Amino acid sequence: MPWVRQLARLAGTPPLHREPHAGWRPTLPQLRRWIPVLAGADPVRRTRLPGISRHRAGQSLAGALVAEALLMACEAESVDICPWSTREGLLLEQLGVVSPAPRHDLPLVG
């Protein structure tokens, strides 16, 4: 998800590895500091923020809100950013190349 990488750059999370985006770990508090900034800026002003591209400026606030909701639902304080998409991550997990992601029992709503 390119918008998650942009949020990581916006939050100022330093990369832990030389690979692009590998090892970035934006935290929920970092993300929450930027949500009001994104909400208060139109898409043109958002492109002046670190990491926000012109192409995704219009959806950056929605992406930040989705990321916040996902972290809260998973009871996570941070998220690891990697260069792979979900599809490749699931394939690597099935092949045993990477460890499975921790599973959480989330309550059903409805």
C-alpha positions, 0 to 999 in steps of 0.5 A: 500500500503506497499510502502507508509508505507515504504516512511512514515518511510523513511521520518521520520514521527512520528506515532501519535498513538500506532497502527502500521502506524496509524496516520503517516502523511508524507508531500510532502516536506519530500517526495521530500527530499528523491526522489533524495536520492532514485534515486542516490542509487541502490536497495542494498544501498536503503535497508540501508535507514530507512524503506526500505525493501529488498523486496521493495527496487527495487520499492521504487523510483517508489513508491516515484514518484507515491506518489509525483504525487498523492499528487500534483494531489490532491493538498495535502501537506500530506497523512494520513497512516492507517493500512487498504487497500483502499478496507477496507477504502472504506467499512468503509467509506460506513458503516459510521465508517470513514469520507469520503475522500475529493473529488477534481475536477481534470481536464481531460487530453486528 
